[in-house]
Amino acid sequence: MKNQIQVQLSELEETNSSKNTIKKQLEIIERIQDDNYVQLKELAEIFHYRITKPEYMSNCVDGLIYEKLLNSQNSEIRQFTSKLCPKGIVPLKSDKQMDYQDLQILLVQDDLIAADKLTQQKLVKLAGVDEKSRNWLYFTDIKKIPVEDLQTMDQLWNAHSKGKFGFFIQRQIWLAVEKNWELFWYKIGWEINRVPCRYPDEFHWNSTGPKGHLPLCNQLRGVQVLSALFSHKAWDNY
């Protein structure tokens, strides 16, 4: 007889079921113990089924499954996952041949402060900025960043944060508060009592942070850069 988690795991295969909200799926995955081989094996089989579907698109549910399997205590499960997804679940597309494997690894390892710094470095490089002269962006640099690359980084952040982080999530919050920056800072946790958070100690470097909290990316340089980022053509038909 199947236990409760095994029953719930089987529901993950029915991705179109109205009962299978993203929140519920994430909760099921999080309850699986890293040393429970039976449940991990069943999760691995479901993972294979989900990501080998025709026209598969990466998402935060499979991002969490991938992390759970890759970080498990069982070598067989880890090897299976590595072989199935040698470069992760997000297609690492780049218009400028940028390598995103390093960013993917940091996000899977939950090293978010390093991932945030690396994201900033990649944005600067993609914009064609001479890194010897400055390591930050002006709002005029944003339009130089290719659509494909911005979408790849966003998908990586989203897939490996339970759907909480990424540029597009931040943009949605910004639009929801009618582009009110003060309210936006409050919503994503970049201010405490109207005082900007001090970097890095007052920011949340894990998935417990508020929705949209990361990546930071020029958060200390005013609103023009973020406004340009949220208005980028990458989000037109995203």
N, C-alpha and C positions, 0 to 999 in steps of 0.2 A: 504493500500500500504506500502510495506517495505521501511524503510529508507536505506541509504547507508551502515551503519554499520551492519544492519540486513542482507542485501544482502551479505556483506563480511563475516559475521559470518557463513552463510550457506555454504560458500566455504571451511571453515575449515574442513567440513566433507569429502570433496574430497581431501584426503591427497596425492593422486597420481597425482593430476592435475599439469601440468607443470607451471601453473600460481601461484600455491601455494608454492612459495619459503618460506624458513624459515623466512627470513627478512620480507616478506609481512605479514605472519601470526602473527609475533610478533608485528608489527605495528598495526594490527587490534585489537589485544587484549589490547594493551596499550591505545588505544583510548576510551575504555569502561570506563565510570565513575563508581567509587566505590558505588555510591548511585542510579544507574540506574537499578531498579529491573527488568524491562522487558528484557534489554540486558543481565544482569547477569544471569537471569533464562535461557535464550536461550543459553548462553555460558555454563551453567551448564549441560544442556541437551546434548550439543555437546561434552563436556568433558566426560560425561558418555559413550557416543557412542564410542569415541576414545579409552578410556582406557579399555573398556570391549571387544575389538576386540580380536579374537584368536591370540596368539603369540605376544601380545602387548609388545613393548619395550619402556622404558621411553626415553624422549627427552626434549629438552629445551622449545619447544612450550607448551607441556603439563605442564612443570614445571612452566611456567609463568601463564598459565590458573589456575593451582592449587593455586598459590600465590594470584592471583587476586580474586578468589572466597573465599579463606580462610580469606583474609584480608578485605573483603567487609564490608559495613556498615549494611548489612541485615543479621539478625540472622538465618533466614530460609536457606539462601544460605550457610552460614558458617556451619550450622549443617549438611546440605546435603553433603557438601564436606568432613567434618570430618568423617561422617559415611561411605562414599564411599571409602575414602582413609585414614584410621585411622593412617597409618604409612607413608603417603606420596606416591609418584608415583614411587620411586626408590626402587627396592627390596634390603633390607638391609642385604645382604649376608655377612657372615664372616666365615673364616676357623678357627678362634680362638674365636668364640662366642663374638666378640666385639659388643657392642651396638652402633649403629650409629643414633639412634633417636635424641640424643642431637645435633649432628651435623646438621641433617636435619632441626631441629627447628630453629637453628641459621641462617642457609642459607635462609630459608623461611622468617624469620624476617629481613633479610638483615643486620644482625649484622656480617659483614665480618671480622672485626678484631678479634672478639671472635672466629669465625669459623676457622680462620687461626691458631690461637693459639691451638685450640682444635685438629685440623688436625695434627699439629706437635706433640702434646702429644700422639695421637693415633698411629702415625708412630713409635715413640720411644717405646711405649709399645708393639706394634706388633713385633718389631725387638728384643724384649727380653732384652732391655737395663734396667739396674737398675736405676730407676728415681731418686734415692737418690744420685747416683754418678754423673749423668749428664742428662740433658734434651735436648740433641741434638744427631744427628746421625753422625757416620763416614760412609764413602763410603762402608766399609766392612759390615755394618749393613743392607744395603738396600736389599741384596739378601735374607735376613731372613724374609722379609715382604711377606706374602702370596699373591698370584695372586688375589684371590677373594676379599680380603680386599682392595687392592690398586685400583681395578676396581670399587668397591662400592663407595669409597671416590671420585674417579674421576667422576663417574656418578652423584653423588650428587652435586658437584661443577658445572658441566656442565649444569645439568638440571635447576639449580637455579641461573644462571648468563646469561640467554639468549644465552647460547652456547659459551660464551667468555672465561670462566675460566676452569682450570683443568690441571692435569698433561699431559694428552694426547695432549691437545691443545698446551701446552708449547713444548712438544716433536716435534710436527709437525712444529712449528716455528723454533726450533733448527735445524731440518733436512733441512728445506727450506733454511736456511742461511748457509748450509754446515758445521754445528757445529762451526761456528765462534762466540765465546762467546761475543766479544765486540759488534758485530751486534745484537746478541740475546738480550743482556741487553738493547740496544737501542729500539729494536722492542717491547719488553714487558714493557718498561718504568721503568726499575730498575736503570737506570742511567740518569742523566741530564747533558748534556755537558761533558760526559765522567767521571762524578763524581758520585759515588754510592749514591743512595737516602738514606736519613737518616730515620731510623725507629723510630716511626711510621708515623711522620708528613708528610713526602714527598711521601708516598704511597697513592694510591687511594683505599678507603675502600667502594666503591660502584661500580655499574655496568658501570659507565662512564669511568673506567680505561681502558687502552689499552688491546687488546686481549692478553690473556696469562699472564696478570699482577698478578693474584692470582691462587693458594696459593703461599706464599713466601717459606715456608719450607726450612730452612737452606740456604737462599740466601746469608747470610753473611759469610758462611764458605767455600767459594771457589767453584771450579767447579767439584771437584771429586764426591761429593754427588749427585749433579744434573745429572752428566754424568751417574752415576750408576743407578739413578732413571729412566732416559730416556732409559736406556738399559735393564731395567727389563723385564723379560719374560711375564709380564702381558700384554704387548703391542704386543706380537708376532702375535696373531690372533685376535686382538681387533677390 
